Amino acid sequence: MIKFFRHIRKQLLSVNKPGKYLKYAIGEIILVVIGILIALSINNWNEQRKVRKNERELYSSILKDLVVDENRINEHIKYYNDDQSMHYNIYQDSQGLLSNDSLIDFSTLRAARIFNLAIEANYSKYIKEVSKNNIRVKLDDYFKQEDNVNDAMKMISEYKESRLKLFLSKYDINDAKELFKNRQLDYYDLREKNVFSYSKLKERYGTRELDQLLFDLGIKTSWALTALKGVLAANKELQLDLLNELNGKSLSIEK
């Protein structure tokens, strides 16, 4: 093709027709510019295609982690529902309102759970790469909901360390005999066992100190549950939006 144009240029120059040569030169320049624009357009299309493909992969990855997070959130909700029921049962028992055959499970009394979700930790740095405004807004909201739960968990943990455990030690409610009954018992098994002296706890029934302790635990546990339900709702909404995007045509990639 280049030889062809070179041959035409030589012919025009040899016949000494500068007007025709000028028109030819302009036409050749136009053709070159058009070629460059076409090449740029193709390159631009390829880049956009890569961006859309990467975005789809990002959405798929977030969706998988959201499913894992949903299971973790539900586990935490169950845990703190049990925790809340325990506080209620202790108070009811202290008022003589709990039936004689009811058993109180103290396994969650001392413990405070760690709340580790994957989304904010793994994807906060990618939020600028999300082109869809609805996805970006809901991701940002999800991060905030995660922070709310982390704050609630931190408050419960600090309260149990500074107030609850001090109370249990002060009145010998921690049951050393039960703790050392089986020296091979590991922490995770022990956590599910009742290592409290029920009789010692009952001695504190009706005291202002225990009532205030149960009050504070009840408030903090309720806040944790509210925060957990908030992040669960945000999780499900984000999952739905991601599924709609992945199943729709807006981010489709031609094969």
ABEGO torsion letter per residue (X at the ends): XAAAAAAAAAAAAAAGBAAAAAAAAAAAAAAAAAAAAAAAAAAAAAAAAAAAAAAAAAAAAAAAAAAAAAAAAAAAAAAAAAAAAAAAAAAAAAAGABBAABBBBAAAAABBBBBBBAAAAAAAAAAAABABAAAAAAAAAAAAAAAAAAAAAAAAAAAAAAAAAAAAAAAGABBAAAAAABAABBAAAAAABBABBAAAAAAABGBAAAAAAAAAAAAAAAAAAAAAAAAAAAAAAAAAAAAAAAABAAABBBX
